[in-house]
Amino acid sequence: MRFGIRTIDEFDVNDKTVLCRIDINQPVDREKGTLKSTARIQACVPTLKELSDKGAKLVLMAHQGSDIEYKNFYTTEPHSKALSELLGREVQFIPDVCGPAAIEKIKSLRAGEILLLDNVRFMSEEQTLFELKLCLTHEQQAETLLVRKLAPLADLYVCDAFAASHRDQPSLCGFEQVLPSAMGRLFEKEYCVLSELMDAPERPCTFVLGGAKIADAFLMMETVLRAGVADHILPGGLVANILLAAKGEDIGQGSIDFIMKSNYGEYIEKAKGLYEQYKKYIVLPTDLAYTVNGVRKEAKLGEIPESAGITDIGAETSAVYQEYIRTSKTVFVNGPMGIFEEEPTEYGTKAVWEALGDTDAYTVIGGGDSITATTKYGKTDAISYICTGGGALIRFLTGEELPVVKALRHGATVK
């Protein structure tokens, strides 16, 4: 047992049915029906291989796609194919989550066999709106359809989805109320590494915060600044645009319109107080990039065309950020500097990742886009630690007990 949570070392899983929640959410090429990355899938392979090798009848639960928009949902069938290749054994798939077909398939599993259920977010109780509006306790989550249908079929619940451990949903927190539970090897590794690291990071400690998940970025920024953990904050993406707008810098009406249209206007007000209190730690961009007919353009603050939409930090800012990263002792990165998937707007992200590859600092990457950028720029081997979770990493750094950690601690008491 570690941190009050059982590990899989404590259970004999031979010929036992094990429900295992994993996080294999990956970018999907919908036209080809394939995955654009397998980074998160590779990360959970050791746990699945160990359980299968020990004779478990292994049933996998996972989600695919952010539920901010329903069109993001997608089947997990491509993931079963990727898992089969990585494990070197068949991972069966069924287009069902907890209906009669899934139940019968689970009952027919033999020792060592692996079955991946379809996207759990096809269940309404697994969606963010359900989570935020109903606010079910963990005991109430145990009464949801998913848990009521699947828990009676299982002997053990294993959670290896550290990347989703900040979510409070039945597949993550409900099974621990009724089944003996343990964390998988990936969960164990991530929780232990981050716990040790955050106890005493080497200074200077720099946080690079970008991307489009504004709520997470501002939560992390406020927390690490208030706790005195961060020596430097290097913002990019919408995070930088909101901070610049809060300071009163002219970033073009097009960018302001986008912020307001995306319902992030409240963060401009929030950022004003944050910047005023901690401005000596926050390094703002001095130039920004936008595109005109697919061609990259850069401009200093105050010289950006009104109609322009900011898509990246500029070359001057990129160079400054590189210097901060190279002279730091610890660097956390969550989110890209711009739209790095496209060549005209990848300059800032590419520059940051080049510095991450050069620095002697202990570097920690978190979040799906950050992992994708690490792979794209060939820096996987250069990063000290790649955390599969973005939101989970952020919530962990706040010192708040993660919902799944709380549930797993309860699961350690279930016989």
C-alpha positions as CSV (number, residue, x, y, z in Angstrom):
1,M,0.0,0.0,0.0
2,R,1.3,3.5,-0.9
3,F,-0.3,6.8,0.1
4,G,-3.2,4.8,1.6
5,I,-3.9,3.1,-1.7
6,R,-3.5,-0.5,-2.5
7,T,-1.3,-1.6,-5.4
8,I,-1.9,-4.6,-7.6
9,D,0.9,-6.5,-5.8
10,E,-1.6,-7.1,-3.0
11,F,-4.0,-9.2,-5.1
12,D,-4.1,-12.6,-6.7
13,V,-5.8,-11.9,-10.0
14,N,-5.5,-15.3,-11.6
15,D,-8.9,-16.3,-13.2
16,K,-10.4,-13.2,-11.6
17,T,-12.5,-10.6,-13.5
18,V,-10.7,-7.2,-13.2
19,L,-12.4,-4.0,-14.3
20,C,-9.6,-1.6,-15.2
21,R,-10.2,2.1,-16.0
22,I,-7.5,3.5,-18.2
23,D,-7.0,6.9,-20.0
24,I,-6.2,6.3,-23.7
25,N,-7.9,9.4,-25.0
26,Q,-6.0,10.3,-28.2
27,P,-6.3,12.6,-31.2
28,V,-8.3,10.7,-33.9
29,D,-8.1,10.8,-37.7
30,R,-11.8,10.4,-38.4
31,E,-11.4,10.0,-42.1
32,K,-9.1,7.0,-41.7
33,G,-10.6,5.8,-38.4
34,T,-7.1,5.7,-36.9
35,L,-5.3,7.3,-34.0
36,K,-2.8,10.2,-34.6
37,S,-0.8,9.3,-31.4
38,T,-0.5,6.3,-29.1
39,A,1.5,8.0,-26.3
40,R,-1.2,7.5,-23.6
41,I,-1.9,4.0,-24.8
42,Q,1.8,3.0,-24.6
43,A,1.9,4.4,-21.0
44,C,-0.7,1.9,-19.7
45,V,0.7,-1.1,-21.4
46,P,2.8,-2.3,-18.4
47,T,-0.2,-2.5,-16.2
48,L,-2.3,-4.4,-18.7
49,K,0.4,-6.8,-19.6
50,E,1.1,-7.6,-16.0
51,L,-2.6,-8.2,-15.2
52,S,-3.1,-10.3,-18.3
53,D,0.1,-12.3,-17.7
54,K,-1.1,-13.1,-14.2
55,G,-4.3,-14.6,-15.6
56,A,-6.8,-11.8,-15.1
57,K,-10.0,-11.7,-17.1
58,L,-9.3,-8.0,-18.0
59,V,-12.2,-5.6,-18.9
60,L,-11.0,-2.2,-19.9
61,M,-13.1,1.0,-19.6
62,A,-12.0,4.3,-21.3
63,H,-13.3,7.5,-22.8
64,Q,-12.5,9.1,-26.1
65,G,-13.0,12.8,-26.9
66,S,-13.7,15.8,-24.9
67,D,-17.4,16.2,-24.0
68,I,-17.3,20.0,-24.4
69,E,-18.9,19.3,-27.7
70,Y,-20.8,16.1,-28.5
71,K,-19.2,15.9,-32.0
72,N,-15.9,15.1,-30.2
73,F,-17.1,11.7,-29.0
74,Y,-15.7,8.7,-30.9
75,T,-15.7,5.0,-30.5
76,T,-12.7,3.3,-28.8
77,E,-12.5,0.6,-31.5
78,P,-9.2,2.0,-33.0
79,H,-7.7,1.9,-29.5
80,S,-8.3,-1.9,-29.3
81,K,-6.2,-2.3,-32.4
82,A,-3.4,-0.1,-31.1
83,L,-3.4,-2.0,-27.8
84,S,-3.3,-5.4,-29.6
85,E,-0.2,-4.3,-31.5
86,L,1.5,-2.9,-28.4
87,L,0.7,-5.8,-26.2
88,G,1.4,-8.4,-28.8
89,R,-1.9,-10.1,-28.0
90,E,-5.5,-9.7,-29.0
91,V,-7.5,-7.0,-27.3
92,Q,-11.1,-7.7,-28.1
93,F,-13.6,-4.9,-28.6
94,I,-17.3,-4.7,-28.2
95,P,-19.5,-1.7,-29.3
96,D,-21.3,-1.6,-26.0
97,V,-20.5,-0.3,-22.5
98,C,-22.8,-2.0,-20.0
99,G,-25.7,-3.4,-22.0
100,P,-26.6,-7.1,-22.5
101,A,-23.9,-7.6,-25.2
102,A,-21.1,-6.3,-23.0
103,I,-22.3,-8.3,-20.0
104,E,-22.4,-11.6,-21.9
105,K,-19.0,-10.9,-23.4
106,I,-17.5,-10.2,-20.0
107,K,-19.0,-13.4,-18.6
108,S,-17.4,-15.4,-21.4
109,L,-13.9,-14.1,-20.9
110,R,-11.1,-16.6,-20.1
111,A,-8.0,-16.1,-17.9
112,G,-5.6,-13.7,-19.6
113,E,-8.0,-12.4,-22.2
114,I,-8.6,-8.7,-22.6
115,L,-11.8,-6.9,-23.6
116,L,-12.1,-3.1,-24.3
117,L,-15.6,-1.7,-23.9
118,D,-16.8,1.2,-26.0
119,N,-16.5,4.9,-25.0
120,V,-17.9,5.3,-21.5
121,R,-18.9,8.9,-22.4
122,F,-21.6,7.4,-24.5
123,M,-23.2,7.1,-21.0
124,S,-24.8,10.3,-19.8
125,E,-23.5,9.7,-16.3
126,E,-20.0,9.9,-17.6
127,Q,-20.3,13.4,-19.1
128,T,-19.0,16.6,-17.6
129,L,-22.5,18.2,-17.5
130,F,-23.8,15.3,-15.4
131,E,-20.8,15.6,-13.1
132,L,-21.0,19.4,-12.6
133,K,-24.8,19.7,-12.4
134,L,-25.7,16.7,-10.2
135,C,-22.6,16.6,-8.1
136,L,-23.1,13.0,-7.0
137,T,-21.3,11.8,-4.0
138,H,-19.1,8.7,-4.5
139,E,-21.7,6.6,-2.7
140,Q,-24.4,7.9,-5.2
141,Q,-22.1,7.2,-8.1
142,A,-22.1,3.5,-7.0
143,E,-25.8,3.5,-7.7
144,T,-25.5,4.6,-11.3
145,L,-26.3,2.3,-14.2
146,L,-22.6,1.7,-15.2
147,V,-21.6,0.6,-11.7
148,R,-24.7,-1.4,-11.0
149,K,-24.4,-3.4,-14.2
150,L,-20.6,-4.1,-14.2
151,A,-19.6,-4.3,-10.6
152,P,-21.4,-7.6,-9.9
153,L,-19.4,-9.2,-12.7
154,A,-16.0,-8.2,-11.2
155,D,-13.7,-9.3,-8.4
156,L,-11.4,-6.2,-8.4
157,Y,-11.3,-2.7,-9.7
158,V,-8.0,-1.1,-10.9
159,C,-7.6,2.5,-11.8
160,D,-4.7,3.3,-14.0
161,A,-6.1,6.6,-15.3
162,F,-4.1,9.2,-13.5
163,A,-4.7,11.6,-16.4
164,A,-8.4,11.6,-15.5
165,S,-8.0,11.5,-11.8
166,H,-9.3,15.1,-11.4
167,R,-12.7,14.0,-12.8
168,D,-15.5,12.8,-10.4
169,Q,-17.4,10.3,-12.5
170,P,-18.7,6.7,-11.9
171,S,-16.1,4.9,-14.0
172,L,-13.5,6.6,-11.9
173,C,-14.9,7.0,-8.4
174,G,-18.0,4.7,-8.2
175,F,-16.6,1.2,-8.4
176,E,-14.3,1.8,-5.4
177,Q,-17.3,2.0,-3.2
178,V,-18.4,-1.6,-3.8
179,L,-15.2,-3.4,-5.0
180,P,-11.8,-4.0,-3.6
181,S,-9.6,-1.5,-5.5
182,A,-6.0,-0.7,-6.4
183,M,-4.0,1.7,-8.5
184,G,-2.3,0.4,-11.6
185,R,1.4,0.8,-12.3
186,L,1.1,4.0,-14.3
187,F,-1.1,5.7,-11.7
188,E,1.4,4.6,-9.0
189,K,4.3,6.0,-10.9
190,E,2.8,9.3,-11.7
191,Y,1.4,9.9,-8.2
192,C,4.8,9.1,-6.6
193,V,7.0,11.1,-9.0
194,L,4.8,14.2,-8.7
195,S,4.6,13.9,-4.9
196,E,8.3,13.7,-4.5
197,L,9.0,16.5,-7.1
198,M,6.6,19.0,-5.6
199,D,7.9,18.6,-2.1
200,A,11.0,20.6,-3.0
201,P,11.5,21.6,-6.7
202,E,15.0,22.9,-7.5
203,R,15.0,26.6,-8.1
204,P,14.6,28.6,-10.2
205,C,11.3,26.8,-11.1
206,T,9.6,27.9,-14.3
207,F,6.0,27.2,-15.4
208,V,5.2,27.3,-19.2
209,L,1.4,27.6,-19.5
210,G,-0.3,27.7,-22.9
211,G,-3.1,26.1,-24.8
212,A,-6.8,26.7,-24.7
213,K,-7.8,25.2,-21.4
214,I,-8.1,28.5,-19.6
215,A,-9.7,27.4,-16.4
216,D,-7.0,24.8,-15.7
217,A,-4.1,27.2,-16.7
218,F,-5.3,30.0,-14.4
219,L,-6.0,27.6,-11.5
220,M,-2.4,26.3,-11.8
221,M,-0.9,29.8,-12.2
222,E,-2.7,31.2,-9.2
223,T,-1.9,28.2,-7.0
224,V,1.8,28.0,-7.7
225,L,2.3,31.8,-7.4
226,R,0.4,31.9,-4.1
227,A,2.4,29.0,-2.8
228,G,5.6,30.6,-3.8
229,V,6.6,27.6,-6.0
230,A,7.0,29.4,-9.3
231,D,9.9,31.8,-10.0
232,H,8.7,32.5,-13.6
233,I,5.5,32.1,-15.5
234,L,5.9,32.0,-19.3
235,P,2.4,32.2,-20.9
236,G,1.4,31.4,-24.4
237,G,-1.8,30.7,-26.4
238,L,-5.0,32.1,-25.0
239,V,-3.4,32.4,-21.6
240,A,-1.0,35.0,-22.8
241,N,-3.7,36.9,-24.8
242,I,-5.9,37.1,-21.7
243,L,-3.1,38.3,-19.5
244,L,-2.1,40.9,-22.1
245,A,-5.6,42.1,-22.4
246,A,-5.9,42.3,-18.6
247,K,-2.8,44.5,-18.6
248,G,-4.3,46.8,-21.1
249,E,-2.1,45.9,-24.1
250,D,-3.6,46.2,-27.6
251,I,-3.7,42.7,-29.0
252,G,-6.1,43.5,-31.8
253,Q,-9.9,43.5,-31.7
254,G,-10.0,40.2,-33.5
255,S,-8.3,38.5,-30.6
256,I,-10.5,40.3,-28.1
257,D,-13.6,39.2,-30.0
258,F,-12.4,35.6,-30.0
259,I,-11.9,35.7,-26.2
260,M,-15.4,37.1,-25.6
261,K,-17.0,34.8,-28.1
262,S,-15.4,31.8,-26.3
263,N,-16.9,33.0,-23.0
264,Y,-13.5,33.7,-21.5
265,G,-14.2,37.4,-20.8
266,E,-14.5,36.8,-17.0
267,Y,-10.8,35.7,-17.1
268,I,-9.7,39.1,-18.2
269,E,-11.0,40.5,-14.9
270,K,-9.5,37.6,-13.0
271,A,-6.1,38.1,-14.7
272,K,-6.0,41.8,-13.8
273,G,-5.7,41.1,-10.1
274,L,-3.4,38.2,-10.6
275,Y,-1.0,40.1,-12.8
276,E,-1.0,43.2,-10.5
277,Q,-0.1,41.0,-7.5
278,Y,2.4,38.8,-9.2
279,K,3.7,40.7,-12.2
280,K,7.4,40.4,-11.2
281,Y,7.0,36.6,-11.8
282,I,4.9,36.7,-15.0
283,V,6.9,37.2,-18.2
284,L,4.6,38.5,-20.9
285,P,5.1,38.3,-24.7
286,T,6.5,41.4,-26.4
287,D,5.6,40.3,-29.9
288,L,2.9,38.1,-31.3
289,A,2.1,36.3,-34.6
290,Y,-0.9,36.0,-36.8
291,T,-1.6,34.8,-40.3
292,V,-2.7,36.5,-43.5
293,N,-3.8,34.2,-46.3
294,G,-1.8,31.4,-44.6
295,V,1.4,33.4,-44.3
296,R,2.9,34.1,-40.9
297,K,3.2,37.7,-39.8
298,E,4.7,39.1,-36.6
299,A,4.1,42.4,-34.8
300,K,5.1,44.2,-31.6
301,L,2.4,44.8,-29.0
302,G,0.4,47.8,-30.1
303,E,1.2,47.3,-33.7
304,I,-1.1,44.3,-34.3
305,P,-3.9,44.9,-37.0
306,E,-7.3,45.3,-35.5
307,S,-8.7,42.4,-37.5
308,A,-5.9,40.0,-36.7
309,G,-6.4,36.9,-34.6
310,I,-3.3,35.9,-32.6
311,T,-2.1,32.4,-33.3
312,D,1.4,32.2,-31.7
313,I,4.0,34.1,-29.8
314,G,6.6,36.0,-31.8
315,A,10.3,35.2,-32.4
316,E,11.5,37.8,-29.9
317,T,9.3,36.4,-27.2
318,S,10.3,32.8,-28.1
319,A,14.0,33.7,-27.7
320,V,13.3,35.2,-24.2
321,Y,11.3,32.1,-23.2
322,Q,14.1,29.8,-24.4
323,E,16.6,31.7,-22.1
324,Y,14.4,31.3,-19.1
325,I,14.0,27.6,-19.7
326,R,17.7,27.0,-20.3
327,T,18.6,28.7,-17.0
328,S,16.0,27.1,-14.9
329,K,16.5,24.0,-12.6
330,T,12.9,22.8,-12.8
331,V,10.4,23.4,-15.7
332,F,6.7,22.4,-15.9
333,V,5.0,22.7,-19.2
334,N,1.3,22.5,-19.8
335,G,0.1,23.6,-23.2
336,P,1.6,24.9,-26.5
337,M,2.4,28.5,-27.4
338,G,0.1,28.6,-30.5
339,I,-1.5,26.5,-33.1
340,F,1.5,24.1,-33.4
341,E,-0.3,21.7,-35.7
342,E,0.2,24.1,-38.6
343,E,3.6,25.2,-40.0
344,P,3.0,29.0,-40.1
345,T,2.0,29.0,-36.4
346,E,4.3,26.5,-34.8
347,Y,7.3,28.7,-34.3
348,G,6.8,29.5,-30.6
349,T,6.0,26.0,-29.6
350,K,8.9,24.5,-31.5
351,A,11.3,27.1,-29.9
352,V,10.1,26.2,-26.4
353,W,10.5,22.5,-27.1
354,E,14.0,23.0,-28.5
355,A,14.9,24.7,-25.2
356,L,13.4,21.9,-23.2
357,G,15.7,19.5,-25.1
358,D,18.7,21.7,-24.4
359,T,18.2,22.6,-20.7
360,D,19.8,20.8,-17.8
361,A,16.6,21.4,-15.8
362,Y,14.3,18.7,-14.6
363,T,11.5,19.0,-17.1
364,V,7.9,17.8,-16.6
365,I,5.4,17.8,-19.5
366,G,1.7,17.4,-18.9
367,G,-1.4,17.2,-21.1
368,G,-2.4,15.7,-24.4
369,D,-1.3,18.6,-26.6
370,S,2.0,18.9,-24.8
371,I,2.7,15.2,-25.3
372,T,1.8,15.5,-29.0
373,A,4.2,18.4,-29.4
374,T,6.9,16.4,-27.6
375,T,6.5,13.6,-30.1
376,K,6.2,15.9,-33.1
377,Y,9.5,17.7,-32.2
378,G,11.4,14.4,-31.3
379,K,12.0,15.4,-27.7
380,T,10.5,12.4,-25.9
381,D,13.8,11.1,-24.7
382,A,15.0,14.5,-23.7
383,I,12.1,15.2,-21.2
384,S,12.7,14.1,-17.6
385,Y,9.1,13.1,-17.0
386,I,6.1,13.0,-19.2
387,C,2.8,13.0,-17.2
388,T,-0.2,11.7,-19.1
389,G,-2.5,14.1,-17.4
390,G,-2.9,17.8,-18.0
391,G,-5.9,18.7,-15.8
392,A,-4.9,16.1,-13.3
393,L,-1.4,17.5,-13.1
394,I,-2.8,21.0,-12.5
395,R,-5.2,19.9,-9.8
396,F,-2.5,17.8,-8.1
397,L,-0.2,20.9,-8.0
398,T,-2.9,22.8,-6.2
399,G,-2.6,20.5,-3.2
400,E,-6.2,19.5,-3.6
401,E,-7.0,15.8,-3.0
402,L,-7.9,14.3,-6.4
403,P,-11.4,12.7,-6.5
404,V,-10.0,9.4,-7.7
405,V,-7.3,9.3,-5.0
406,K,-10.0,9.8,-2.4
407,A,-12.1,7.0,-4.0
408,L,-9.1,4.6,-4.2
409,R,-8.4,5.2,-0.5
410,H,-11.9,4.2,0.3
411,G,-11.5,1.2,-2.0
412,A,-8.6,0.1,0.1
413,T,-11.1,-0.6,2.9
414,V,-13.5,-2.7,0.8
415,K,-13.1,-6.5,1.2
